[in-house]
Amino acid sequence: ALAWARRLAVTSRQMKASNGLFIYTNDMARLSIRLKQYKQAEAYLLKGLAHERSRNRPDSLHLWHYYVTLTETYAAQANYQKAYEYSKRLIAIRMWLD
């Protein structure tokens, strides 16, 4: 898993800054979830989400992926209140993507 994370970090540096950050943070969060390191996953996701929201034109698809992964992270921890909050945001973004 660590070797995979290192390769991911190298690849993300080669990509456009915003897309690279999205791929890195979302993939590292998913890896952390598989390793049951939920706090670390949450930190990656919130960092990426904050960056995406700060952009002049946030990418709706990136936001959607962050919210999906955050919902999964909170549900895996049995934090259903937060999972529900993020799932409501998914509904709003889903309307933008249609």
Steps between C-alpha positions, in 0.01 A plus 500: 500500500784739579667438163170568326460825694850612397430430132174692531682800649751506212226474240291774660793743488517454125135592448337840493503628859126484568438164333810354659387607846155355440636164389757486779267598786208285387715193431697536823171531687368182338823319590470626860140375516608153385762506776230616747687825565188711492639816661778510242248443220284782634802734511589428135142552389444822692829641365397420143149628555628831641728543199220422256262744669764776491532483121329763285316222317477191720471176305160346580624151427792542742261628767271205436784250548616670819148494644448133404826399666429711810157339528659155478766596756248621757268204441793260555557667838128479585485881502166501323420865575801623300444236232147630458617863484741423216247281320262800488776699326527220247138549405561868422808423292318220319257762368794703361645196322174399329 
